[in-house]
């Protein structure tokens, strides 16, 4: 069954590369819109060892863009929902669900799991900065998702390094935060949008992070594509 399930993947990347891929361990930190779509792609590639990290629960505002958010998963743990989703796609997967709110002070647990690749899909700027510093200093392979809210057009996404980003406010904040650490920005792989942010407000005129499914969905695909290339040591 599993051989048939992955037949079309194998036909494109080759059996040797697929056998190499499924042995890898990937950690996804942040299971919102971008992280959920990245996880969906990685699960369907057949990666057997997946570690999912988040602290949150699904709420109604997640339904418009998060693949793991359904009426059945509302008010449930994002990590447990993610684990259930993975096992529905690949019943033989080894899934570790870690219900944890990351802070700059609790990142050491990552090393205990020895991941081959990490997806950074969190949006708290202070913790994201600390996470990137931690991954660089420990020579971990990773990619970071930048701003996906306030964007309309998935065609304007790019995979590059942090030093080459433009337009994105989150990228600008990260560059500023990392400036004092003297870490190489050209070693920080990211996916970002070149589209200027749209100002969106609620019915009371308050600023709100308006979002559509297209951009985080495409960003998750960009991330999974980069992870695939890294894990099987292949370029385009």
C-alpha positions as CSV (number, residue, x, y, z in Angstrom):
1,X,0.0,0.0,0.0
2,X,2.7,2.5,1.0
3,X,4.8,1.7,-2.1
4,X,1.7,2.5,-4.2
5,X,1.0,5.6,-2.1
6,X,4.4,7.1,-2.9
7,X,4.7,5.7,-6.4
8,X,4.3,9.1,-8.1
9,X,6.8,10.8,-5.8
10,X,9.3,8.1,-6.5
11,X,8.8,8.4,-10.2
12,X,9.9,12.0,-10.0
13,X,12.7,12.1,-7.4
14,X,13.9,8.5,-7.8
15,X,13.7,5.5,-5.4
16,X,17.1,6.1,-3.9
17,X,16.3,9.7,-3.0
18,X,12.9,8.7,-1.6
19,X,14.5,6.0,0.6
20,X,16.9,8.7,1.8
21,X,14.0,11.2,2.4
22,X,11.7,9.0,4.4
23,X,14.4,8.3,7.0
24,X,14.8,12.0,7.9
25,X,13.5,13.8,10.9
26,X,11.7,17.1,10.3
27,X,10.5,19.5,13.0
28,X,7.8,22.0,12.3
29,X,7.6,24.8,14.8
30,X,4.3,26.7,14.5
31,X,1.2,25.0,13.2
32,X,-0.8,27.9,11.9
33,X,-1.5,28.7,8.3
34,X,2.0,28.4,6.9
35,X,3.2,25.7,9.2
36,X,0.1,23.6,8.5
37,X,0.5,23.7,4.8
38,X,4.2,23.0,5.1
39,X,3.3,20.0,7.2
40,X,0.7,18.8,4.7
41,X,3.3,18.7,1.9
42,X,6.0,17.1,4.0
43,X,3.6,14.4,5.2
44,X,2.6,13.5,1.7
45,X,6.2,13.2,0.7
46,X,6.4,10.2,3.0
47,X,8.8,11.6,5.7
48,X,8.4,9.1,8.5
49,X,9.7,11.1,11.5
50,X,7.8,14.4,12.1
51,X,8.0,16.5,15.2
52,X,5.2,19.1,15.6
53,X,5.5,22.0,18.0
54,X,2.9,24.5,19.1
55,X,1.0,25.7,22.2
56,X,-2.2,27.0,20.7
57,X,-5.7,25.7,20.0
58,X,-7.8,26.3,16.9
59,X,-10.4,29.1,16.9
60,X,-13.1,30.2,14.4
61,X,-10.9,32.9,12.8
62,X,-8.4,30.2,11.7
63,X,-11.0,28.5,9.5
64,X,-10.5,30.8,6.5
65,X,-6.9,29.8,5.9
66,X,-5.5,27.0,8.1
67,X,-5.7,23.5,6.7
68,X,-5.7,21.9,10.1
69,X,-8.6,24.1,11.2
70,X,-12.1,22.5,10.8
71,X,-15.2,22.7,12.8
72,X,-14.2,19.3,14.3
73,X,-10.8,20.7,15.5
74,X,-12.1,24.0,17.0
75,X,-10.8,24.4,20.6
76,X,-8.5,21.4,20.2
77,X,-4.8,21.4,20.5
78,X,-3.0,22.2,17.3
79,X,-0.3,19.6,17.9
80,X,-2.8,16.8,18.5
81,X,-4.8,17.8,15.4
82,X,-1.6,17.9,13.4
83,X,-0.6,14.4,14.6
84,X,-4.0,13.0,13.7
85,X,-3.8,14.6,10.2
86,X,-0.4,13.1,9.6
87,X,-1.5,9.6,10.6
88,X,-4.5,9.9,8.3
89,X,-2.1,10.5,5.4
90,X,0.7,8.2,6.5
91,X,-0.4,5.7,9.2
92,X,3.2,4.4,9.7
93,X,4.6,7.8,10.5
94,X,6.4,8.4,13.8
95,X,4.9,11.6,15.1
96,X,6.0,13.5,18.2
97,X,3.6,16.2,19.3
98,X,5.1,18.8,21.6
99,X,2.6,21.2,23.2
100,X,4.9,24.1,24.1
101,X,5.0,27.8,23.8
102,X,8.5,28.6,22.6
103,X,10.4,31.4,24.4
104,X,14.1,32.5,24.0
105,X,14.8,30.5,27.2
106,X,13.4,27.0,26.3
107,X,15.0,26.2,22.9
108,X,17.4,23.5,24.1
109,X,14.8,20.7,23.8
110,X,15.3,21.0,20.0
111,X,18.7,19.3,20.2
112,X,17.3,16.3,22.1
113,X,15.3,15.4,18.9
114,X,18.3,15.8,16.5
115,X,16.2,17.0,13.6
116,X,17.6,16.9,10.1
117,X,15.6,20.0,9.1
118,X,13.5,22.6,10.9
119,X,10.6,24.6,9.6
120,X,10.3,27.9,11.5
121,X,6.7,29.1,11.1
122,X,6.3,31.2,14.2
123,X,5.5,34.9,14.2
124,X,6.5,36.2,17.6
125,X,9.4,38.4,16.6
126,X,11.4,38.1,19.9
127,X,11.2,34.3,19.9
128,X,11.7,34.0,16.2
129,X,15.0,36.0,16.5
130,X,16.2,33.8,19.3
131,X,15.2,30.6,17.4
132,X,17.1,31.7,14.3
133,X,20.2,32.5,16.4
134,X,19.9,29.1,18.1
135,X,19.6,27.2,14.9
136,X,22.6,29.0,13.3
137,X,24.8,28.5,16.4
138,X,24.0,24.8,16.5
139,X,24.5,24.3,12.7
140,X,20.9,23.2,12.2
141,X,19.4,23.2,8.7
142,X,16.2,25.3,8.5
143,X,14.1,27.7,6.7
144,X,12.0,30.5,8.2
145,X,8.6,31.8,7.1
146,X,8.2,35.5,7.0
147,X,5.0,37.6,6.7
148,X,2.1,36.0,5.0
149,X,-0.7,38.2,6.4
150,X,-1.9,41.3,4.6
151,X,-0.9,39.8,1.2
152,X,-3.1,38.9,-1.8
153,X,-0.8,37.5,-4.4
154,X,1.0,34.1,-4.0
155,X,2.9,34.8,-7.2
156,X,5.0,37.3,-5.4
157,X,6.6,34.8,-3.0
158,X,10.4,34.2,-3.1
159,X,12.8,31.8,-1.5
160,X,16.1,33.5,-0.7
161,X,18.3,34.5,2.2
162,X,17.4,37.1,4.8
163,X,20.0,39.6,3.5
164,X,18.2,39.7,0.1
165,X,14.7,40.4,1.3
166,X,12.8,43.5,0.5
167,X,9.4,45.0,1.4
168,X,8.6,42.6,4.2
169,X,8.3,44.3,7.6
170,X,9.0,41.1,9.5
171,X,12.2,40.6,7.5
172,X,13.2,44.2,8.4
173,X,12.7,43.6,12.1
174,X,14.7,40.4,12.0
175,X,17.6,42.0,10.2
176,X,17.6,44.7,12.8
177,X,17.4,42.3,15.7
178,X,20.1,40.1,14.4
179,X,22.5,42.9,13.5
180,X,24.0,42.9,17.0
181,X,24.7,39.2,17.0
182,X,27.1,39.3,14.0
183,X,25.5,36.2,12.6
184,X,25.6,35.8,8.8
185,X,22.3,36.9,7.3
186,X,23.2,35.1,4.0
187,X,23.0,31.8,5.9
188,X,19.4,32.4,7.0
189,X,17.0,30.8,4.4
190,X,13.6,32.4,4.2
191,X,10.4,32.6,2.2
192,X,8.9,36.1,1.9
193,X,6.6,38.2,-0.2
194,X,7.7,41.2,-2.3
195,X,4.1,42.5,-2.2
196,X,3.5,45.6,-0.1
197,X,1.3,44.9,2.9
198,X,-2.4,45.9,2.6
199,X,-3.9,47.9,5.5
200,X,-7.0,46.0,6.7
201,X,-9.4,47.0,9.5
202,X,-12.3,45.4,11.3
203,X,-15.9,46.9,11.4
204,X,-14.8,49.2,14.2
205,X,-11.9,50.7,12.3
206,X,-9.2,48.8,14.2
207,X,-6.2,47.4,12.4
208,X,-6.5,43.6,11.8
209,X,-4.2,41.1,10.2
210,X,-6.3,40.4,7.1
211,X,-5.4,37.2,5.4
212,X,-6.4,34.8,2.6
213,X,-5.6,31.1,2.1
214,X,-3.6,31.5,-1.1
215,X,-0.4,33.1,0.3
216,X,0.2,30.9,3.3
217,X,-0.7,27.8,1.2
218,X,1.9,28.8,-1.4
219,X,4.4,29.7,1.3
220,X,4.0,26.3,2.9
221,X,4.7,24.7,-0.5
222,X,7.8,26.8,-1.0
223,X,9.0,25.7,2.4
224,X,8.4,22.0,1.7
225,X,10.1,22.3,-1.6
226,X,13.2,23.8,0.0
227,X,13.2,21.1,2.7
228,X,13.0,18.4,0.1
229,X,15.9,19.8,-1.9
230,X,18.0,20.1,1.3
231,X,17.1,16.7,2.6
232,X,18.0,14.8,-0.5
233,X,20.9,17.1,-1.4
234,X,19.6,18.2,-4.7
235,X,19.2,21.6,-6.4
236,X,16.4,22.4,-8.8
